Amino acid sequence: MDALQNLRAFLSVAETGSFSAAARRSGLATSVLTKRVDQLERAVKIRLFIRTTRTVTLTEAGRRWIERVRSLVADFDDTMRQAADTERDLEGPIRVKAPTTLTVLYLADMLARFQTLNPKLSMEIVLADRAVNPADEGFDLAIAAFDATFSEVIDIPLCPLRPMLCASPDYVARRGAPAHPRDLMAHDTLNFAPTGSIWSFNGPQGPTTVEINPRISANDGQVLLRAALAGNGIALLSEYLTAPGLVTGELVPVLKSYQPPERWVKMLIPEARMQVARISALAQFLKEAFSPSPPWAATAD
């Protein structure tokens, strides 16, 4: 148990910013905490703190390590609580990666509800619109709409995601509607940068692709939505962005006979994290929140 106590000492000093404050919080002598951190640094052969007479700050190695240590200590406490009492509240940190626009519009409310139900949990939510291997980057759970899969990471589908081409009625009136994907090369296009500038479609004669030269390229879907609503071009957007505009008539579908391939919103969870009670509880909560249909389906009805 010495290693665990040393890890707790490391966290306490890192969170309070001094050995004396950490000692007061933990009810231990400053010398005891200092000895435990010294033992930990010798064991891992890494300097974890920069110490001066006035301050104690984490080294770069310490900053990289602290989230992993928090998870390890919280997992140990979680395991002990489960063994003692299965009815205890969920506790500990959860680190989540999620896509920006989907989080702002829907996931933020879901995660807030989950934490309201589990007030002893702390959450770090990182927004990123790129494929992430949660095991490599220290996430307990990642939410994505990319096709990427990783070894020792479990994929759990949440819902299908149907991209579609759309534009404002004003744009279509001014520029006309394309009849085939190749016609997009003569149009102003609005592109989601992380997925690239090659657009794929399934049409009456089978799959087809076109490489566009976008008028606007952005890594946030809401930027492209605003540009489409302003009449600045044709956008390829996920249905959770287009649904409200299609209902109000501010957007109209384009190339309805040519459908972009369907993707899936999914959770990616490292295998080693699946048995942690707070992680599996969050995964189950999100599955239920997207069932029997995603929240934006009500907007489209």
One Martini backbone bead per residue (centre of mass of N, CA, C, O) as a GRO file, in nm:
protein
  301
    1MET     BB    1   0.050   0.067  -0.005
    2ASP     BB    2   0.277   0.275  -0.046
    3ALA     BB    3   0.223   0.358  -0.339
    4LEU     BB    4  -0.055   0.481  -0.289
    5GLN     BB    5   0.033   0.694  -0.080
    6ASN     BB    6   0.227   0.837  -0.276
    7LEU     BB    7   0.012   0.919  -0.479
    8ARG     BB    8  -0.156   1.087  -0.283
    9ALA     BB    9   0.068   1.288  -0.220
   10PHE     BB   10   0.103   1.397  -0.503
   11LEU     BB   11  -0.185   1.506  -0.536
   12SER     BB   12  -0.194   1.696  -0.292
   13VAL     BB   13   0.041   1.879  -0.379
   14ALA     BB   14  -0.067   1.955  -0.661
   15GLU     BB   15  -0.348   2.079  -0.556
   16THR     BB   16  -0.214   2.290  -0.333
   17GLY     BB   17   0.110   2.381  -0.391
   18SER     BB   18   0.202   2.236  -0.110
   19PHE     BB   19   0.319   2.068   0.162
   20SER     BB   20   0.173   2.214   0.394
   21ALA     BB   21  -0.116   2.208   0.276
   22ALA     BB   22  -0.126   1.901   0.240
   23ALA     BB   23  -0.086   1.835   0.539
   24ARG     BB   24  -0.339   1.974   0.645
   25ARG     BB   25  -0.546   1.814   0.472
   26SER     BB   26  -0.431   1.513   0.570
   27GLY     BB   27  -0.298   1.509   0.870
   28LEU     BB   28   0.013   1.548   0.817
   29ALA     BB   29   0.330   1.562   0.800
   30THR     BB   30   0.547   1.718   0.600
   31SER     BB   31   0.770   1.498   0.610
   32VAL     BB   32   0.593   1.267   0.509
   33LEU     BB   33   0.521   1.380   0.231
   34THR     BB   34   0.807   1.422   0.131
   35LYS     BB   35   0.890   1.123   0.149
   36ARG     BB   36   0.676   1.013  -0.049
   37VAL     BB   37   0.763   1.175  -0.297
   38ASP     BB   38   1.054   1.078  -0.302
   39GLN     BB   39   0.984   0.779  -0.344
   40LEU     BB   40   0.835   0.817  -0.611
   41GLU     BB   41   1.065   0.943  -0.777
   42ARG     BB   42   1.254   0.700  -0.745
   43ALA     BB   43   1.067   0.482  -0.870
   44VAL     BB   44   1.018   0.649  -1.159
   45LYS     BB   45   1.262   0.837  -1.242
   46ILE     BB   46   1.108   1.123  -1.180
   47ARG     BB   47   1.052   1.455  -1.189
   48LEU     BB   48   0.756   1.620  -1.048
   49PHE     BB   49   0.899   1.872  -0.905
   50ILE     BB   50   0.937   2.219  -0.852
   51ARG     BB   51   1.151   2.347  -0.598
   52THR     BB   52   1.108   2.606  -0.366
   53THR     BB   53   1.078   2.821  -0.102
   54ARG     BB   54   0.775   2.907  -0.224
   55THR     BB   55   0.736   2.673  -0.446
   56VAL     BB   56   0.519   2.417  -0.610
   57THR     BB   57   0.571   2.254  -0.924
   58LEU     BB   58   0.509   2.102  -1.201
   59THR     BB   59   0.626   1.916  -1.423
   60GLU     BB   60   0.585   1.793  -1.725
   61ALA     BB   61   0.564   1.501  -1.625
   62GLY     BB   62   0.353   1.563  -1.404
   63ARG     BB   63   0.131   1.669  -1.594
   64ARG     BB   64   0.105   1.404  -1.763
   65TRP     BB   65   0.043   1.212  -1.496
   66ILE     BB   66  -0.202   1.311  -1.317
   67GLU     BB   67  -0.453   1.182  -1.455
   68ARG     BB   68  -0.366   0.890  -1.414
   69VAL     BB   69  -0.352   0.901  -1.107
   70ARG     BB   70  -0.641   0.977  -1.051
   71SER     BB   71  -0.759   0.721  -1.176
   72LEU     BB   72  -0.616   0.510  -1.002
   73VAL     BB   73  -0.723   0.606  -0.727
   74ALA     BB   74  -1.024   0.603  -0.799
   75ASP     BB   75  -1.036   0.301  -0.871
   76PHE     BB   76  -0.962   0.194  -0.596
   77ASP     BB   77  -1.195   0.328  -0.441
   78ASP     BB   78  -1.418   0.201  -0.610
   79THR     BB   79  -1.354  -0.095  -0.545
   80MET     BB   80  -1.387  -0.073  -0.237
   81ARG     BB   81  -1.682   0.021  -0.238
   82GLN     BB   82  -1.804  -0.220  -0.385
   83ALA     BB   83  -1.718  -0.432  -0.175
   84ALA     BB   84  -1.876  -0.288   0.069
   85ASP     BB   85  -2.094  -0.113  -0.125
   86THR     BB   86  -2.324  -0.113  -0.392
   87GLU     BB   87  -2.494   0.167  -0.297
   88ARG     BB   88  -2.298   0.363  -0.358
   89ASP     BB   89  -2.188   0.635  -0.479
   90LEU     BB   90  -2.053   0.786  -0.731
   91GLU     BB   91  -1.696   0.831  -0.781
   92GLY     BB   92  -1.487   1.053  -0.939
   93PRO     BB   93  -1.321   1.071  -1.236
   94ILE     BB   94  -1.397   1.201  -1.575
   95ARG     BB   95  -1.269   1.159  -1.909
   96VAL     BB   96  -1.379   1.349  -2.196
   97LYS     BB   97  -1.436   1.313  -2.542
   98ALA     BB   98  -1.574   1.562  -2.779
   99PRO     BB   99  -1.759   1.709  -3.003
  100THR     BB  100  -1.832   2.026  -3.040
  101THR     BB  101  -2.122   2.068  -3.162
  102LEU     BB  102  -2.267   1.827  -3.027
  103THR     BB  103  -2.215   1.932  -2.742
  104VAL     BB  104  -2.346   2.211  -2.748
  105LEU     BB  105  -2.636   2.097  -2.838
  106TYR     BB  106  -2.640   1.803  -2.647
  107LEU     BB  107  -2.416   1.674  -2.456
  108ALA     BB  108  -2.405   1.882  -2.230
  109ASP     BB  109  -2.683   1.810  -2.108
  110MET     BB  110  -2.626   1.513  -2.053
  111LEU     BB  111  -2.380   1.551  -1.865
  112ALA     BB  112  -2.527   1.727  -1.660
  113ARG     BB  113  -2.736   1.515  -1.574
  114PHE     BB  114  -2.537   1.301  -1.477
  115GLN     BB  115  -2.410   1.482  -1.252
  116THR     BB  116  -2.671   1.536  -1.097
  117LEU     BB  117  -2.705   1.224  -1.029
  118ASN     BB  118  -2.367   1.249  -0.966
  119PRO     BB  119  -2.222   1.468  -0.746
  120LYS     BB  120  -1.932   1.307  -0.688
  121LEU     BB  121  -1.848   1.381  -0.962
  122SER     BB  122  -1.588   1.442  -1.194
  123MET     BB  123  -1.528   1.651  -1.496
  124GLU     BB  124  -1.355   1.617  -1.811
  125ILE     BB  125  -1.406   1.818  -2.106
  126VAL     BB  126  -1.299   1.753  -2.440
  127LEU     BB  127  -1.280   1.938  -2.735
  128ALA     BB  128  -1.271   1.743  -3.050
  129ASP     BB  129  -1.216   1.725  -3.422
  130ARG     BB  130  -1.095   1.413  -3.386
  131ALA     BB  131  -0.923   1.139  -3.382
  132VAL     BB  132  -0.926   0.926  -3.080
  133ASN     BB  133  -0.721   0.755  -2.854
  134PRO     BB  134  -0.806   0.698  -2.533
  135ALA     BB  135  -0.567   0.525  -2.431
  136ASP     BB  136  -0.334   0.728  -2.521
  137GLU     BB  137  -0.493   1.014  -2.401
  138GLY     BB  138  -0.655   0.962  -2.120
  139PHE     BB  139  -0.945   0.845  -2.173
  140ASP     BB  140  -1.247   0.703  -2.073
  141LEU     BB  141  -1.417   0.864  -2.302
  142ALA     BB  142  -1.524   0.865  -2.647
  143ILE     BB  143  -1.676   1.082  -2.886
  144ALA     BB  144  -1.779   0.989  -3.224
  145ALA     BB  145  -1.784   1.021  -3.617
  146PHE     BB  146  -1.564   0.825  -3.679
  147ASP     BB  147  -1.413   0.525  -3.816
  148ALA     BB  148  -1.214   0.484  -3.613
  149THR     BB  149  -1.006   0.224  -3.475
  150PHE     BB  150  -0.889   0.039  -3.176
  151SER     BB  151  -0.693  -0.122  -2.984
  152GLU     BB  152  -0.833  -0.189  -2.678
  153VAL     BB  153  -1.113  -0.071  -2.797
  154ILE     BB  154  -1.449   0.004  -2.745
  155ASP     BB  155  -1.733  -0.002  -2.952
  156ILE     BB  156  -2.033   0.212  -2.912
  157PRO     BB  157  -2.323   0.258  -3.043
  158LEU     BB  158  -2.576   0.521  -3.076
  159CYS     BB  159  -2.609   0.648  -3.384
  160PRO     BB  160  -2.703   0.754  -3.668
  161LEU     BB  161  -2.543   0.963  -3.935
  162ARG     BB  162  -2.685   1.201  -4.166
  163PRO     BB  163  -2.570   1.340  -4.423
  164MET     BB  164  -2.619   1.663  -4.602
  165LEU     BB  165  -2.724   1.858  -4.859
  166CYS     BB  166  -2.727   2.224  -4.840
  167ALA     BB  167  -2.929   2.529  -4.879
  168SER     BB  168  -3.041   2.817  -4.962
  169PRO     BB  169  -3.291   2.946  -5.145
  170ASP     BB  170  -3.123   3.185  -5.251
  171TYR     BB  171  -2.893   3.026  -5.376
  172VAL     BB  172  -3.062   2.852  -5.572
  173ALA     BB  173  -3.184   3.095  -5.724
  174ARG     BB  174  -2.904   3.211  -5.824
  175ARG     BB  175  -2.741   2.915  -5.907
  176GLY     BB  176  -2.879   2.669  -5.870
  177ALA     BB  177  -2.910   2.317  -5.909
  178PRO     BB  178  -2.758   2.039  -5.884
  179ALA     BB  179  -2.757   1.715  -6.067
  180HIS     BB  180  -2.452   1.649  -5.993
  181PRO     BB  181  -2.166   1.620  -5.821
  182ARG     BB  182  -1.986   1.757  -6.047
  183ASP     BB  183  -2.138   2.040  -6.020
  184LEU     BB  184  -1.989   2.141  -5.758
  185MET     BB  185  -1.738   2.271  -5.904
  186ALA     BB  186  -1.941   2.532  -5.982
  187HIS     BB  187  -1.965   2.577  -5.675
  188ASP     BB  188  -2.026   2.679  -5.361
  189THR     BB  189  -1.845   2.548  -5.084
  190LEU     BB  190  -1.888   2.385  -4.753
  191ASN     BB  191  -1.627   2.267  -4.535
  192PHE     BB  192  -1.527   1.997  -4.333
  193ALA     BB  193  -1.206   1.958  -4.266
  194PRO     BB  194  -1.164   1.675  -4.110
  195THR     BB  195  -1.299   1.510  -4.378
  196GLY     BB  196  -1.241   1.666  -4.623
  197SER     BB  197  -1.260   1.734  -4.999
  198ILE     BB  198  -1.399   1.449  -5.036
  199TRP     BB  199  -1.701   1.362  -5.180
  200SER     BB  200  -1.952   1.118  -5.109
  201PHE     BB  201  -2.177   0.898  -5.302
  202ASN     BB  202  -2.510   0.755  -5.345
  203GLY     BB  203  -2.645   0.655  -5.651
  204PRO     BB  204  -2.812   0.530  -5.921
  205GLN     BB  205  -2.501   0.431  -6.031
  206GLY     BB  206  -2.365   0.466  -5.761
  207PRO     BB  207  -2.071   0.543  -5.663
  208THR     BB  208  -1.938   0.879  -5.587
  209THR     BB  209  -1.689   1.138  -5.648
  210VAL     BB  210  -1.569   1.466  -5.520
  211GLU     BB  211  -1.353   1.739  -5.562
  212ILE     BB  212  -1.332   2.022  -5.380
  213ASN     BB  213  -1.336   2.398  -5.374
  214PRO     BB  214  -1.369   2.572  -5.113
  215ARG     BB  215  -1.490   2.865  -4.983
  216ILE     BB  216  -1.527   2.710  -4.707
  217SER     BB  217  -1.320   2.619  -4.425
  218ALA     BB  218  -1.401   2.419  -4.128
  219ASN     BB  219  -1.396   2.286  -3.774
  220ASP     BB  220  -1.707   2.394  -3.764
  221GLY     BB  221  -2.042   2.349  -3.821
  222GLN     BB  222  -2.167   2.631  -3.743
  223VAL     BB  223  -2.017   2.797  -3.950
  224LEU     BB  224  -2.143   2.653  -4.198
  225LEU     BB  225  -2.436   2.706  -4.132
  226ARG     BB  226  -2.424   3.016  -4.143
  227ALA     BB  227  -2.332   3.027  -4.436
  228ALA     BB  228  -2.579   2.885  -4.557
  229LEU     BB  229  -2.798   3.081  -4.444
  230ALA     BB  230  -2.649   3.331  -4.605
  231GLY     BB  231  -2.585   3.213  -4.908
  232ASN     BB  232  -2.264   3.090  -4.953
  233GLY     BB  233  -2.363   2.782  -5.002
  234ILE     BB  234  -2.280   2.439  -5.004
  235ALA     BB  235  -2.351   2.194  -4.754
  236LEU     BB  236  -2.201   1.933  -4.549
  237LEU     BB  237  -2.427   1.806  -4.306
  238SER     BB  238  -2.548   1.720  -4.024
  239GLU     BB  239  -2.867   1.663  -3.908
  240TYR     BB  240  -2.841   1.826  -3.635
  241LEU     BB  241  -2.805   2.098  -3.808
  242THR     BB  242  -3.043   2.090  -4.037
  243ALA     BB  243  -3.327   2.041  -3.915
  244PRO     BB  244  -3.435   2.328  -3.844
  245GLY     BB  245  -3.402   2.458  -4.134
  246LEU     BB  246  -3.593   2.259  -4.282
  247VAL     BB  247  -3.851   2.328  -4.123
  248THR     BB  248  -3.842   2.654  -4.187
  249GLY     BB  249  -3.688   2.693  -4.487
  250GLU     BB  250  -3.379   2.798  -4.469
  251LEU     BB  251  -3.349   2.510  -4.591
  252VAL     BB  252  -3.239   2.298  -4.867
  253PRO     BB  253  -3.216   2.032  -5.046
  254VAL     BB  254  -2.946   1.864  -5.220
  255LEU     BB  255  -2.916   1.602  -5.408
  256LYS     BB  256  -3.133   1.364  -5.327
  257SER     BB  257  -3.013   1.119  -5.516
  258TYR     BB  258  -2.745   1.185  -5.337
  259GLN     BB  259  -2.599   1.000  -5.080
  260PRO     BB  260  -2.431   1.010  -4.816
  261PRO     BB  261  -2.270   0.832  -4.611
  262GLU     BB  262  -2.324   0.669  -4.333
  263ARG     BB  263  -2.286   0.733  -3.992
  264TRP     BB  264  -2.152   0.711  -3.649
  265VAL     BB  265  -2.228   0.743  -3.329
  266LYS     BB  266  -1.970   0.690  -3.076
  267MET     BB  267  -1.812   0.495  -2.837
  268LEU     BB  268  -1.487   0.503  -2.672
  269ILE     BB  269  -1.344   0.233  -2.469
  270PRO     BB  270  -1.131   0.119  -2.273
  271GLU     BB  271  -1.108  -0.190  -2.155
  272ALA     BB  272  -0.993  -0.105  -1.866
  273ARG     BB  273  -1.267   0.092  -1.814
  274MET     BB  274  -1.536  -0.083  -1.824
  275GLN     BB  275  -1.527  -0.181  -1.500
  276VAL     BB  276  -1.587   0.098  -1.420
  277ALA     BB  277  -1.858   0.223  -1.279
  278ARG     BB  278  -1.863   0.524  -1.386
  279ILE     BB  279  -1.821   0.447  -1.686
  280SER     BB  280  -2.056   0.247  -1.731
  281ALA     BB  281  -2.275   0.449  -1.645
  282LEU     BB  282  -2.228   0.656  -1.869
  283ALA     BB  283  -2.272   0.467  -2.107
  284GLN     BB  284  -2.566   0.393  -2.035
  285PHE     BB  285  -2.680   0.679  -2.035
  286LEU     BB  286  -2.618   0.745  -2.335
  287LYS     BB  287  -2.776   0.517  -2.463
  288GLU     BB  288  -3.052   0.616  -2.350
  289ALA     BB  289  -3.042   0.911  -2.472
  290PHE     BB  290  -3.038   0.769  -2.783
  291SER     BB  291  -3.309   0.632  -2.694
  292PRO     BB  292  -3.462   0.540  -2.986
  293SER     BB  293  -3.359   0.839  -3.049
  294PRO     BB  294  -3.231   1.113  -3.127
  295PRO     BB  295  -3.283   1.440  -3.023
  296TRP     BB  296  -3.314   1.563  -3.326
  297ALA     BB  297  -3.570   1.410  -3.425
  298ALA     BB  298  -3.785   1.603  -3.304
  299THR     BB  299  -3.719   1.845  -3.493
  300ALA     BB  300  -3.798   1.687  -3.768
  301ASP     BB  301  -4.116   1.619  -3.700
   0.00000   0.00000   0.00000
